Amino acid sequence: MADNRRENTEIPQAVKDEVKGLLVEKGGEVTYMGLYRDHEAYQFLFPEVQNTGYPIIILYLREADMAYKVPASDSLEVLAEVYGEE
């Protein structure tokens, strides 16, 4: 299986803007997950462990410099595809 992660730790500003409220209010960080179809996938991680709710996933299309949050109901599908799990 090909590794679809990259070492670039630079988070695009459009991705940060999508979770700006959470970053300001809760802290935490945004991490690169890997490629999802033709998008880069990022995840917002709270500063403390959260045991409830869906993960917050942001997809970024580099060619358009556009990012959007994945609906909660689709976030587990994105995680499974990026990490290659069923």
N, C-alpha and C positions, 0 to 999 in steps of 0.2 A: 504494500500500500504506500502510495506517495505521501510524503509529509507536506501538507499544504500550509504549514505555518511559516512565518518569516521572522527574521530577527529584528526587523525594523521596530523600534519601540516608540517611534513618533506617532502619536495619535492625531489624526486629522482634526482640524478645528470644527468642521461640520459635525463630526461625531461627538465631540465635547459639547457643542451647542445643543445637541439633542437631549443630553442629560445634565445640562447646566444647573437646573434647579436642584437635582439630587446631589450634584457635586458640592454646591454651595451649602445646602441644608444638612446633608447627611455626611459629607466627606466621601470617603471611598476612592475608587479608582476605576479607570476603564482599561481593559486589557484586550489585546488582539487574540482572537480565537483561531482564525484560519479563513479559508475561502469557502464561500457558500454560493454555488452557481457562479454568476459573474460579479459577485460582490465580495468585499472584505467584511468579515463578521467580527464584531467587538462585543464585549460583555461588560456591563456595569457591575462592580463588586462593592457591596457595602463594607464599611470598615470592620463590622463585627459579623459573625456568622448569622445568617437568616435561615430559619428552618421552615418557613412558609412562603407561599407565593411562587409565581413563575419567575424564571430568570429574566433580566432585562437585557435584551439583545438589540444591537444597533447594526444595521447593514449600511455599508458605504460603497457607493459607485464612484471610483476614483476619476473616471473619464469626465463625469459631470460635476464632480466635487459636491455630491449630494448624499445626505444620510437620512435615515428614518428608523424609528423604533419598530420592531416587529410586534404585531399584536400578541398579547400574552398567550392566546390559544395556539399560536404557531411557534412559540419560542422553543419548545421541547423538540419539535421536528428539526429546527435549525441546528440545535445542539447535537442531535443524533447524527445528522448528515455531516456536520463539520468534523465530529470526532469519530465517525464511522461506526456507530453503534446502532443496533436495532431497538 
